[in-house]
Each structure stands twice: as structure tokens, then as C-alpha cells.
Amino acid sequence: MENLHNIIIIGAGPIGLYFASKCEEKNLNYLILEGSDSFGGQLTRLYPEKQIVDIPGIESIKSADFIEEL
């Protein structure tokens, strides 16, 4: 049987979404498994308006906007 996915990502929080974007860049097949009904983890559920200032190459961005970009 042929593998459908090269990679399985557990969780669609910021790190999971970032890793998925890197998989896209490298044309790798992946599957994201997420337990909730939305992506973004705590950033979107608890802190959507929080400014993130420690991402290399991005001066400042709201957490909800960062998740949307991913």
C-alpha cells in the first residue's frame, strides 16, 4: 500500500502550522491532526490581539494575523 502522507503533524497550533508551511515549501505530503474545531491553538483562542515581537524577520504582528498568514 502506498503512503498518502510523508509527515503527520499533531496539533494545528503555531508550531504545527509553521511546520506545515515548511512542508508546503518542500512539496511534502502531510496531514495535520487537530483536536479542536479551529486552528491556531492558544494564540487564537486566548490571545488573538496580542502583539508578537520575537519572530525573526517580522517586526511585530498580532497573533491572529500571524496564524492567518500561516
NORCOR-V679172 format. One record per residue. N is the residue number from 1. RES is the residue in one small letter. PHI is phi in radians with two decimals (none if undefined). PSI is psi in radians with two decimals (* if undefined). D_LAST is the distance of its C-alpha to the last C-alpha in Angstrom with 2 decimals. Layout:
# NORCOR-V679172
n:N res:RES phi:PHI psi:PSI d_last:D_LAST
n:N res:RES phi:PHI psi:PSI d_last:D_LAST
This chain:
# NORCOR-V679172
n:1 res:m phi:none psi:2.38 d_last:31.66
n:2 res:e phi:-1.42 psi:2.42 d_last:28.66
n:3 res:n phi:-1.25 psi:2.32 d_last:25.33
n:4 res:l phi:-1.50 psi:-0.48 d_last:22.62
n:5 res:h phi:-2.29 psi:2.34 d_last:19.78
n:6 res:n phi:-1.30 psi:-0.55 d_last:19.80
n:7 res:i phi:-2.43 psi:2.45 d_last:17.52
n:8 res:i phi:-2.00 psi:2.18 d_last:17.09
n:9 res:i phi:-1.83 psi:2.14 d_last:14.33
n:10 res:i phi:-1.65 psi:1.94 d_last:15.80
n:11 res:g phi:1.73 psi:2.33 d_last:13.65
n:12 res:a phi:-1.91 psi:0.70 d_last:10.24
n:13 res:g phi:-1.40 psi:-2.98 d_last:10.05
n:14 res:p phi:-0.98 psi:-0.74 d_last:7.92
n:15 res:i phi:-1.22 psi:-0.75 d_last:9.70
n:16 res:g phi:-1.07 psi:-0.74 d_last:9.59
n:17 res:l phi:-1.20 psi:-0.66 d_last:5.91
n:18 res:y phi:-1.09 psi:-0.78 d_last:6.17
n:19 res:f phi:-1.11 psi:-0.67 d_last:9.33
n:20 res:a phi:-1.08 psi:-0.68 d_last:8.37
n:21 res:s phi:-1.14 psi:-0.61 d_last:6.57
n:22 res:k phi:-1.21 psi:-0.64 d_last:9.90
n:23 res:c phi:-1.10 psi:-0.72 d_last:11.87
n:24 res:e phi:-1.02 psi:-0.79 d_last:10.87
n:25 res:e phi:-1.03 psi:-0.59 d_last:12.11
n:26 res:k phi:-1.72 psi:0.15 d_last:15.21
n:27 res:n phi:0.97 psi:0.70 d_last:15.85
n:28 res:l phi:-1.67 psi:2.43 d_last:16.21
n:29 res:n phi:-1.36 psi:2.30 d_last:16.65
n:30 res:y phi:-2.47 psi:2.83 d_last:14.90
n:31 res:l phi:-2.31 psi:2.26 d_last:15.17
n:32 res:i phi:-1.75 psi:2.21 d_last:13.22
n:33 res:l phi:-1.86 psi:2.10 d_last:15.91
n:34 res:e phi:-2.26 psi:2.33 d_last:15.27
n:35 res:g phi:-1.42 psi:-0.38 d_last:18.37
n:36 res:s phi:-1.74 psi:3.12 d_last:17.46
n:37 res:d phi:-1.58 psi:0.13 d_last:16.94
n:38 res:s phi:-2.52 psi:2.75 d_last:13.46
n:39 res:f phi:-1.63 psi:2.78 d_last:10.09
n:40 res:g phi:1.98 psi:-0.26 d_last:9.15
n:41 res:g phi:1.07 psi:-2.58 d_last:12.53
n:42 res:q phi:-1.13 psi:-0.47 d_last:14.81
n:43 res:l phi:-1.03 psi:-0.76 d_last:12.51
n:44 res:t phi:-1.48 psi:-0.53 d_last:12.42
n:45 res:r phi:-1.41 psi:-0.70 d_last:15.90
n:46 res:l phi:-1.87 psi:-0.56 d_last:17.81
n:47 res:y phi:-2.29 psi:0.83 d_last:16.31
n:48 res:p phi:-1.11 psi:-0.43 d_last:14.24
n:49 res:e phi:-1.70 psi:-0.05 d_last:16.23
n:50 res:k phi:-1.15 psi:2.38 d_last:16.32
n:51 res:q phi:-1.44 psi:2.26 d_last:15.77
n:52 res:i phi:-1.78 psi:2.22 d_last:14.00
n:53 res:v phi:-2.17 psi:0.13 d_last:16.11
n:54 res:d phi:-2.07 psi:0.48 d_last:15.87
n:55 res:i phi:-1.70 psi:2.13 d_last:12.80
n:56 res:p phi:-1.00 psi:2.31 d_last:14.52
n:57 res:g phi:1.52 psi:-0.11 d_last:14.34
n:58 res:i phi:-2.18 psi:2.10 d_last:13.08
n:59 res:e phi:-1.14 psi:-0.88 d_last:16.19
n:60 res:s phi:-2.85 psi:2.44 d_last:15.07
n:61 res:i phi:-2.69 psi:2.49 d_last:12.32
n:62 res:k phi:-1.18 psi:2.51 d_last:12.60
n:63 res:s phi:-1.05 psi:-0.69 d_last:10.70
n:64 res:a phi:-1.09 psi:-0.67 d_last:10.06
n:65 res:d phi:-1.20 psi:-0.66 d_last:8.71
n:66 res:f phi:-1.07 psi:-0.80 d_last:6.37
n:67 res:i phi:-1.10 psi:-0.72 d_last:5.12
n:68 res:e phi:-1.07 psi:-0.71 d_last:5.46
n:69 res:e phi:-1.15 psi:-0.64 d_last:3.80
n:70 res:l phi:-1.17 psi:* d_last:0.00
